[in-house]
Amino acid sequence: MWPRWPGSPVSDPIQAIVVASANGRVGLPAATEILAAGGSATDAVIAATRLVEADPGDRSVGYAGLPNILGEVELDASIMEGRGLRAGAVGGLQGYQDAIDLARAVMDRLPHAFVAGDGTRRLAQELGYDGRDLLDPETERIWREGLSSEGITDGVADGSARSLDQVMQMVTRLSADPERTHEMYGLGETPDEPPHGTVNVLARDRQGNMASAVSTSGWAWKYPGRLGDSPVIGAGNYCDNRWGAAACTGRGEMAFRCATAHSVVMFLRFGYTLEDAVTQALRDMEALDDPFASEVNIVALAADGTHFAGSTVENRTYVWQSPGMTEPDERPRRVVPLTFQPGRSV
């Protein structure tokens, strides 16, 4: 097992609790209010995630999220309940910001667990959601500056002027360059923000039931139709009342290939502490052959209310709140730096 790390995990003496990635702070008071009133963990994580999706200041989730190479905002989301392991997910949603609500609709109203592409738009229309142009003026400016920085001024949006190879090369360069993305977003001199982002929200209610929600707009300038780990149950999201819940942010392709969220919960089942479960799940990524390996983060909540979070980079935090707290508490994630095999290009 891994050495203990001071300061975490934290066990909450109150049964009801909600835990989230740092950008989920805006939604935690609403989630906590639901839990305090005896509401379900599912309602709590949906309420919190919905607020992040509607926040134009968060360019990694929902409205004003990062666009793909064509300037189209594509949203992915998933929801999972620890009781009965029910789950629903949507991928590649365009024209609607209600990704997490649609994921719940898949779980509650369809005999499926995953709907993607044009089916997500049809589902939103049939359920009466209001459409919305997800690309706000500032995000469009950022997208166009990305094209311009690659010497491309026209032709990409209609797909007619660039070959598949050229588009793929551009996606690779822009997606793998956090410094360029950071500069274009006006976030300062240090590239603290990756070109991909996500919100995670996990909760446990007063009945002891758990739920986990994940929502994202994916990778900036991604190839159209790209899906990361966020909508994939077991990769970016997993929840089981018997053991706990986990969710991921960062480079989804890494968590996708390692089934990271499921791994955390399975390590708990095998007797690991929550800290060791998260650490081992991150360490497993050292086996990946991935020239674009980058940041991965995990937030986890055990069935007993213990919470913990880890990251492969420094200066990452997470937030949590329980009924009786006036505001969320922010805590550091444990840093688990990855060491890749000799000869690997990263």
HELIX and SHEET records of a PDB file:
HELIX    1   1 ALA A   22  GLY A   27  5                                   6    
HELIX    2   2 LEU A   28  ALA A   36  1                                   9    
HELIX    3   3 ALA A   41  GLU A   53  1                                  13    
HELIX    4   4 ALA A   99  ARG A  109  1                                  11    
HELIX    5   5 ASP A  118  GLU A  126  1                                   9    
HELIX    6   6 PRO A  137  SER A  149  1                                  13    
HELIX    7   7 LEU A  164  SER A  175  1                                  12    
HELIX    8   8 PRO A  178  MET A  184  1                                   7    
HELIX    9   9 GLY A  252  CYS A  258  1                                   7    
HELIX   10  10 THR A  260  ARG A  269  1                                  10    
HELIX   11  11 LEU A  274  ARG A  283  1                                  10    
HELIX   12  12 ASP A  284  ALA A  287  5                                   4    
SHEET    1   A 5 VAL A  10  SER A  11  0                                        
SHEET    2   A 5 THR A 306  SER A 311 -1                                        
SHEET    3   A 5 VAL A 296  ALA A 302 -1                                        
SHEET    4   A 5 GLY A 244  GLY A 250 -1                                        
SHEET    5   A 5 ASN A 237  ASP A 240 -1                                        
SHEET    1   B 3 VAL A  10  SER A  11  0                                        
SHEET    2   B 3 THR A 306  SER A 311 -1                                        
SHEET    3   B 3 ARG A 334  VAL A 335  1                                        
SHEET    1   C 8 PHE A 114  ALA A 116  0                                        
SHEET    2   C 8 ALA A  87  LEU A  93  1                                        
SHEET    3   C 8 LEU A  75  GLU A  81 -1                                        
SHEET    4   C 8 MET A 210  TRP A 219 -1                                        
SHEET    5   C 8 HIS A 196  ARG A 204 -1                                        
SHEET    6   C 8 ILE A  17  SER A  21 -1                                        
SHEET    7   C 8 THR A 317  GLN A 321 -1                                        
SHEET    8   C 8 ASP A 329  PRO A 332 -1                                        
END                                                                             
